[in-house]
């Protein structure tokens, strides 16, 4: 069987989600760059043949090509042996799907698009983060984190006790939130999220897919 190929950059939260799914399942994979790594490379014909919308991640396995992180994760879970990443119970599986959708539609746009991305790719005066945009978006970030904290009441994962694809979507997002300047303030006093976080970062899939050396803020959170 040929090695599964994942196309995209290691810094992408969506790419990391797919890579974590591979590690959780014990699937041997190869992370492939897209052209020269530029935004323009995503629109080149070679990549558009793998992802019609010119985004990441995409996947190739034995001639089968697939794009979108949720679809790729489901394929990995169902095509390979290993611990299940989707609940067998129909209601819990529906909750997992609910959270994947909610994270993609609401939480990732606020936490990544409206916060972390502005620090990673500053667009304000003098090449600095646009603090007006960040501050305007901050109440939404807090509200979304509170919603997740409430959902985790009495649970160790988003669906109950089983780590699922939904948790693999959330972890990279909170990783980046915690690494913006003073980002840990978003999690202070939120015990449900802290419990979930500590359980997730001890997993091998977290360790193997970190996009770089563990920042001091993340290490501080793990030690608290």
Secondary structure as GFF3:
##gff-version 3
##sequence-region A 1 224
A	DSSP	beta_strand	4	7	.	.	.	ID=ss1
A	DSSP	alpha_helix	13	25	.	.	.	ID=ss2
A	DSSP	beta_strand	29	32	.	.	.	ID=ss3
A	DSSP	three_ten_helix	40	43	.	.	.	ID=ss4
A	DSSP	alpha_helix	45	48	.	.	.	ID=ss5
A	DSSP	beta_strand	58	61	.	.	.	ID=ss6
A	DSSP	beta_strand	64	67	.	.	.	ID=ss7
A	DSSP	alpha_helix	69	79	.	.	.	ID=ss8
A	DSSP	alpha_helix	90	102	.	.	.	ID=ss9
A	DSSP	pi_helix	103	107	.	.	.	ID=ss10
A	DSSP	alpha_helix	108	108	.	.	.	ID=ss11
A	DSSP	pi_helix	109	116	.	.	.	ID=ss12
A	DSSP	alpha_helix	117	120	.	.	.	ID=ss13
A	DSSP	three_ten_helix	125	127	.	.	.	ID=ss14
A	DSSP	alpha_helix	131	151	.	.	.	ID=ss15
A	DSSP	alpha_helix	165	178	.	.	.	ID=ss16
A	DSSP	three_ten_helix	183	186	.	.	.	ID=ss17
A	DSSP	alpha_helix	191	201	.	.	.	ID=ss18
A	DSSP	alpha_helix	204	209	.	.	.	ID=ss19
A	DSSP	alpha_helix	216	223	.	.	.	ID=ss20
###
